[in-house]
Amino acid sequence: MVAKALWVSMLVLGVLAVSGLGFAAFTAQSNVTITGTGGTLSLAVTNWSTETSQSYVGCWGWTSGSNLSIEAAPLAPGDWCEVFANITNAGNVPATVTAWTSLAPGSCFDWVVISPSESGSSTVAPGASIQFQGALGLSSEAGNSCQGAVGNLVVNFDASASTSDAGAPAGL
């Protein structure tokens, strides 16, 4: 009888031990939080200066936001005003910067953008700059019809930020 009681006790303990494993398992929880913030894209004109071909030519400049305006006068045929500046990526993402120009109507003026080339674009890292150099002048062939004419050279810098999806996870 003692053997039977011992056998029943061991059986009960065995069943409790096996069934208890399912209820006594450890539990844990983990959370992953991912926050994304879009970058900013901003261009600024910095460290600009001017140079003239003649001492009597005034070459003035001023900035408004990300725009640089230059005025040159009085220009005689062949005189010019040259502008130097840095176009700075003031944002926090890399920018592809492209320059393009327009000159107000009129055949009295010559202009040139020396740097950067209008034919391409430059990638500019956040905080980095590209150099701008351009000139506006009264054509050396300017005749009497150009007296009092005003030439306006506009250099526009367009910036875009994009990356390839080469490193993106599947589904993005």
Phi and psi restraints in degrees (value plus and minus 20) as a CYANA .aco file:
   2 VAL   PHI     -84.3   -44.3
   2 VAL   PSI     -56.2   -16.2
   3 ALA   PHI     -87.6   -47.6
   3 ALA   PSI     -59.1   -19.1
   4 LYS   PHI     -87.6   -47.6
   4 LYS   PSI     -62.0   -22.0
   5 ALA   PHI     -84.1   -44.1
   5 ALA   PSI     -59.8   -19.8
   6 LEU   PHI     -84.9   -44.9
   6 LEU   PSI     -61.9   -21.9
   7 TRP   PHI     -84.8   -44.8
   7 TRP   PSI     -63.3   -23.3
   8 VAL   PHI     -85.4   -45.4
   8 VAL   PSI     -61.3   -21.3
   9 SER   PHI     -82.7   -42.7
   9 SER   PSI     -62.5   -22.5
  10 MET   PHI     -87.2   -47.2
  10 MET   PSI     -57.6   -17.6
  11 LEU   PHI     -84.9   -44.9
  11 LEU   PSI     -63.9   -23.9
  12 VAL   PHI     -83.4   -43.4
  12 VAL   PSI     -64.7   -24.7
  13 LEU   PHI     -83.0   -43.0
  13 LEU   PSI     -58.9   -18.9
  14 GLY   PHI     -84.4   -44.4
  14 GLY   PSI     -65.1   -25.1
  15 VAL   PHI     -83.4   -43.4
  15 VAL   PSI     -63.2   -23.2
  16 LEU   PHI     -84.4   -44.4
  16 LEU   PSI     -58.8   -18.8
  17 ALA   PHI     -86.8   -46.8
  17 ALA   PSI     -64.2   -24.2
  18 VAL   PHI     -88.9   -48.9
  18 VAL   PSI     -65.0   -25.0
  19 SER   PHI     -91.9   -51.9
  19 SER   PSI     -46.1    -6.1
  20 GLY   PHI     -90.9   -50.9
  20 GLY   PSI     -45.8    -5.8
  21 LEU   PHI     -82.3   -42.3
  21 LEU   PSI     -55.8   -15.8
  22 GLY   PHI     -88.0   -48.0
  22 GLY   PSI     -45.7    -5.7
  23 PHE   PHI    -120.3   -80.3
  23 PHE   PSI     -35.8     4.2
  24 ALA   PHI    -124.7   -84.7
  24 ALA   PSI      -4.2    35.8
  25 ALA   PHI     -88.3   -48.3
  25 ALA   PSI     127.0   167.0
  26 PHE   PHI     -93.1   -53.1
  26 PHE   PSI     130.8   170.8
  27 THR   PHI    -148.8  -108.8
  27 THR   PSI     131.0   171.0
  28 ALA   PHI    -170.8  -130.8
  28 ALA   PSI     137.4   177.4
  29 GLN   PHI    -155.3  -115.3
  29 GLN   PSI     122.1   162.1
  30 SER   PHI    -156.8  -116.8
  30 SER   PSI     120.1   160.1
  31 ASN   PHI    -142.6  -102.6
  31 ASN   PSI     121.9   161.9
  32 VAL   PHI    -136.1   -96.1
  32 VAL   PSI     102.8   142.8
  33 THR   PHI    -134.2   -94.2
  33 THR   PSI     105.9   145.9
  34 ILE   PHI    -140.2  -100.2
  34 ILE   PSI     105.2   145.2
  35 THR   PHI    -138.5   -98.5
  35 THR   PSI     111.0   151.0
  36 GLY   PHI    -139.1   -99.1
  36 GLY   PSI     120.7   160.7
  37 THR   PHI    -149.1  -109.1
  37 THR   PSI     109.3   149.3
  38 GLY   PHI     -87.7   -47.7
  38 GLY   PSI     126.1   166.1
  39 GLY   PHI     -99.7   -59.7
  39 GLY   PSI     158.9   198.9
  40 THR   PHI    -137.6   -97.6
  40 THR   PSI     128.2   168.2
  41 LEU   PHI    -145.6  -105.6
  41 LEU   PSI      98.9   138.9
  42 SER   PHI    -171.2  -131.2
  42 SER   PSI     117.1   157.1
  43 LEU   PHI    -132.1   -92.1
  43 LEU   PSI     127.6   167.6
  44 ALA   PHI    -157.8  -117.8
  44 ALA   PSI     125.1   165.1
  45 VAL   PHI    -114.7   -74.7
  45 VAL   PSI     101.3   141.3
  46 THR   PHI    -151.0  -111.0
  46 THR   PSI     140.1   180.1
  47 ASN   PHI      28.9    68.9
  47 ASN   PSI      30.6    70.6
  48 TRP   PHI    -110.9   -70.9
  48 TRP   PSI     133.2   173.2
  49 SER   PHI    -172.9  -132.9
  49 SER   PSI     146.5   186.5
  50 THR   PHI    -150.9  -110.9
  50 THR   PSI     139.6   179.6
  51 GLU   PHI    -165.1  -125.1
  51 GLU   PSI     122.7   162.7
  52 THR   PHI    -140.6  -100.6
  52 THR   PSI     140.8   180.8
  53 SER   PHI    -102.5   -62.5
  53 SER   PSI     -41.4    -1.4
  54 GLN   PHI    -155.9  -115.9
  54 GLN   PSI     129.6   169.6
  55 SER   PHI     -87.1   -47.1
  55 SER   PSI     -46.0    -6.0
  56 TYR   PHI    -102.4   -62.4
  56 TYR   PSI     -29.5    10.5
  57 VAL   PHI    -104.5   -64.5
  57 VAL   PSI     103.2   143.2
  58 GLY   PHI    -108.2   -68.2
  58 GLY   PSI     116.5   156.5
  59 CYS   PHI    -154.6  -114.6
  59 CYS   PSI      77.4   117.4
  60 TRP   PHI    -128.1   -88.1
  60 TRP   PSI     132.3   172.3
  61 GLY   PHI    -161.5  -121.5
  61 GLY   PSI     137.3   177.3
  62 TRP   PHI    -174.4  -134.4
  62 TRP   PSI     134.4   174.4
  63 THR   PHI    -134.7   -94.7
  63 THR   PSI     129.4   169.4
  64 SER   PHI    -161.5  -121.5
  64 SER   PSI      86.0   126.0
  65 GLY   PHI      44.1    84.1
  65 GLY   PSI    -142.3  -102.3
  66 SER   PHI    -120.3   -80.3
  66 SER   PSI      -2.9    37.1
  67 ASN   PHI    -128.3   -88.3
  67 ASN   PSI     120.8   160.8
  68 LEU   PHI    -136.8   -96.8
  68 LEU   PSI     105.9   145.9
  69 SER   PHI    -135.4   -95.4
  69 SER   PSI     116.8   156.8
  70 ILE   PHI    -146.8  -106.8
  70 ILE   PSI     118.6   158.6
  71 GLU   PHI    -146.9  -106.9
  71 GLU   PSI     116.6   156.6
  72 ALA   PHI    -150.6  -110.6
  72 ALA   PSI     112.6   152.6
  73 ALA   PHI    -189.8  -149.8
  73 ALA   PSI     136.4   176.4
  74 PRO   PHI    -102.1   -62.1
  74 PRO   PSI     115.6   155.6
  75 LEU   PHI    -124.0   -84.0
  75 LEU   PSI     110.5   150.5
  76 ALA   PHI    -118.3   -78.3
  76 ALA   PSI     140.7   180.7
  77 PRO   PHI     -70.6   -30.6
  77 PRO   PSI     108.7   148.7
  78 GLY   PHI      73.4   113.4
  78 GLY   PSI     -31.1     8.9
  79 ASP   PHI     -98.6   -58.6
  79 ASP   PSI     133.8   173.8
  80 TRP   PHI    -167.2  -127.2
  80 TRP   PSI     144.2   184.2
  81 CYS   PHI    -148.2  -108.2
  81 CYS   PSI     103.5   143.5
  82 GLU   PHI    -128.8   -88.8
  82 GLU   PSI     121.8   161.8
  83 VAL   PHI    -142.5  -102.5
  83 VAL   PSI     115.9   155.9
  84 PHE   PHI    -143.5  -103.5
  84 PHE   PSI     117.4   157.4
  85 ALA   PHI    -179.5  -139.5
  85 ALA   PSI     144.4   184.4
  86 ASN   PHI    -127.5   -87.5
  86 ASN   PSI     113.4   153.4
  87 ILE   PHI    -121.9   -81.9
  87 ILE   PSI      90.5   130.5
  88 THR   PHI    -124.3   -84.3
  88 THR   PSI     115.8   155.8
  89 ASN   PHI     -99.6   -59.6
  89 ASN   PSI      79.5   119.5
  90 ALA   PHI    -107.1   -67.1
  90 ALA   PSI     -17.9    22.1
  91 GLY   PHI    -107.7   -67.7
  91 GLY   PSI    -188.7  -148.7
  92 ASN   PHI    -141.7  -101.7
  92 ASN   PSI      -1.4    38.6
  93 VAL   PHI    -148.7  -108.7
  93 VAL   PSI     132.0   172.0
  94 PRO   PHI     -81.1   -41.1
  94 PRO   PSI     124.6   164.6
  95 ALA   PHI    -144.9  -104.9
  95 ALA   PSI     121.4   161.4
  96 THR   PHI    -117.3   -77.3
  96 THR   PSI      95.4   135.4
  97 VAL   PHI    -128.6   -88.6
  97 VAL   PSI     110.1   150.1
  98 THR   PHI    -144.0  -104.0
  98 THR   PSI     116.7   156.7
  99 ALA   PHI    -126.6   -86.6
  99 ALA   PSI     121.9   161.9
 100 TRP   PHI    -166.4  -126.4
 100 TRP   PSI     131.7   171.7
 101 THR   PHI    -145.1  -105.1
 101 THR   PSI     139.0   179.0
 102 SER   PHI    -167.1  -127.1
 102 SER   PSI     125.6   165.6
 103 LEU   PHI    -141.9  -101.9
 103 LEU   PSI     111.7   151.7
 104 ALA   PHI     -76.0   -36.0
 104 ALA   PSI     129.8   169.8
 105 PRO   PHI     -72.2   -32.2
 105 PRO   PSI     125.6   165.6
 106 GLY   PHI     118.8   158.8
 106 GLY   PSI     126.3   166.3
 107 SER   PHI    -126.9   -86.9
 107 SER   PSI      -8.6    31.4
 108 CYS   PHI    -101.2   -61.2
 108 CYS   PSI     -41.4    -1.4
 109 PHE   PHI    -133.4   -93.4
 109 PHE   PSI     127.2   167.2
 110 ASP   PHI    -131.6   -91.6
 110 ASP   PSI     128.5   168.5
 111 TRP   PHI    -167.7  -127.7
 111 TRP   PSI     136.8   176.8
 112 VAL   PHI    -172.0  -132.0
 112 VAL   PSI     119.0   159.0
 113 VAL   PHI    -127.7   -87.7
 113 VAL   PSI      92.5   132.5
 114 ILE   PHI    -102.6   -62.6
 114 ILE   PSI     -60.3   -20.3
 115 SER   PHI    -170.4  -130.4
 115 SER   PSI     115.3   155.3
 116 PRO   PHI     -98.2   -58.2
 116 PRO   PSI     144.7   184.7
 117 SER   PHI     -87.2   -47.2
 117 SER   PSI     120.6   160.6
 118 GLU   PHI     -93.6   -53.6
 118 GLU   PSI     -34.2     5.8
 119 SER   PHI    -101.9   -61.9
 119 SER   PSI     -27.9    12.1
 120 GLY   PHI    -163.9  -123.9
 120 GLY   PSI    -193.1  -153.1
 121 SER   PHI    -150.7  -110.7
 121 SER   PSI     143.2   183.2
 122 SER   PHI    -145.6  -105.6
 122 SER   PSI     122.1   162.1
 123 THR   PHI    -112.8   -72.8
 123 THR   PSI     105.8   145.8
 124 VAL   PHI    -140.9  -100.9
 124 VAL   PSI     101.1   141.1
 125 ALA   PHI     -90.1   -50.1
 125 ALA   PSI     137.9   177.9
 126 PRO   PHI     -75.8   -35.8
 126 PRO   PSI     110.7   150.7
 127 GLY   PHI      64.2   104.2
 127 GLY   PSI     -30.9     9.1
 128 ALA   PHI    -110.2   -70.2
 128 ALA   PSI     149.6   189.6
 129 SER   PHI    -155.0  -115.0
 129 SER   PSI     136.9   176.9
 130 ILE   PHI    -136.4   -96.4
 130 ILE   PSI     131.4   171.4
 131 GLN   PHI    -110.1   -70.1
 131 GLN   PSI     119.5   159.5
 132 PHE   PHI    -133.8   -93.8
 132 PHE   PSI     116.9   156.9
 133 GLN   PHI    -164.0  -124.0
 133 GLN   PSI     104.1   144.1
 134 GLY   PHI    -167.5  -127.5
 134 GLY   PSI     143.5   183.5
 135 ALA   PHI    -163.5  -123.5
 135 ALA   PSI     126.9   166.9
 136 LEU   PHI    -149.5  -109.5
 136 LEU   PSI     112.6   152.6
 137 GLY   PHI    -166.6  -126.6
 137 GLY   PSI     142.3   182.3
 138 LEU   PHI    -103.4   -63.4
 138 LEU   PSI     106.6   146.6
 139 SER   PHI     -72.8   -32.8
 139 SER   PSI     119.7   159.7
 140 SER   PHI     -87.3   -47.3
 140 SER   PSI     -36.7     3.3
 141 GLU   PHI    -115.4   -75.4
 141 GLU   PSI     -12.4    27.6
 142 ALA   PHI     -80.6   -40.6
 142 ALA   PSI     112.7   152.7
 143 GLY   PHI    -123.6   -83.6
 143 GLY   PSI    -187.4  -147.4
 144 ASN   PHI     -78.2   -38.2
 144 ASN   PSI     -49.3    -9.3
 145 SER   PHI     -86.2   -46.2
 145 SER   PSI     -34.9     5.1
 146 CYS   PHI    -111.6   -71.6
 146 CYS   PSI     -22.8    17.2
 147 GLN   PHI     -83.1   -43.1
 147 GLN   PSI     108.2   148.2
 148 GLY   PHI      59.3    99.3
 148 GLY   PSI     -21.5    18.5
 149 ALA   PHI     -89.4   -49.4
 149 ALA   PSI     132.0   172.0
 150 VAL   PHI    -139.6   -99.6
 150 VAL   PSI     107.4   147.4
 151 GLY   PHI    -128.5   -88.5
 151 GLY   PSI     118.2   158.2
 152 ASN   PHI    -149.5  -109.5
 152 ASN   PSI      87.7   127.7
 153 LEU   PHI    -114.8   -74.8
 153 LEU   PSI     104.6   144.6
 154 VAL   PHI    -134.3   -94.3
 154 VAL   PSI     103.1   143.1
 155 VAL   PHI    -132.4   -92.4
 155 VAL   PSI      99.2   139.2
 156 ASN   PHI    -125.2   -85.2
 156 ASN   PSI     118.6   158.6
 157 PHE   PHI    -137.3   -97.3
 157 PHE   PSI      97.8   137.8
 158 ASP   PHI    -122.6   -82.6
 158 ASP   PSI     118.1   158.1
 159 ALA   PHI    -143.7  -103.7
 159 ALA   PSI     121.7   161.7
 160 SER   PHI    -158.7  -118.7
 160 SER   PSI     130.8   170.8
 161 ALA   PHI    -144.5  -104.5
 161 ALA   PSI     101.0   141.0
 162 SER   PHI    -178.7  -138.7
 162 SER   PSI     134.5   174.5
 163 THR   PHI    -152.5  -112.5
 163 THR   PSI     142.6   182.6
 164 SER   PHI     -97.6   -57.6
 164 SER   PSI     142.1   182.1
 165 ASP   PHI    -110.7   -70.7
 165 ASP   PSI      -4.1    35.9
 166 ALA   PHI     -78.8   -38.8
 166 ALA   PSI     -55.8   -15.8
 167 GLY   PHI    -119.0   -79.0
 167 GLY   PSI     -15.7    24.3
 168 ALA   PHI     -97.2   -57.2
 168 ALA   PSI     125.1   165.1
 169 PRO   PHI     -82.7   -42.7
 169 PRO   PSI     137.7   177.7
 170 ALA   PHI     -77.3   -37.3
 170 ALA   PSI     120.2   160.2
 171 GLY   PHI      74.1   114.1
 171 GLY   PSI     -26.6    13.4
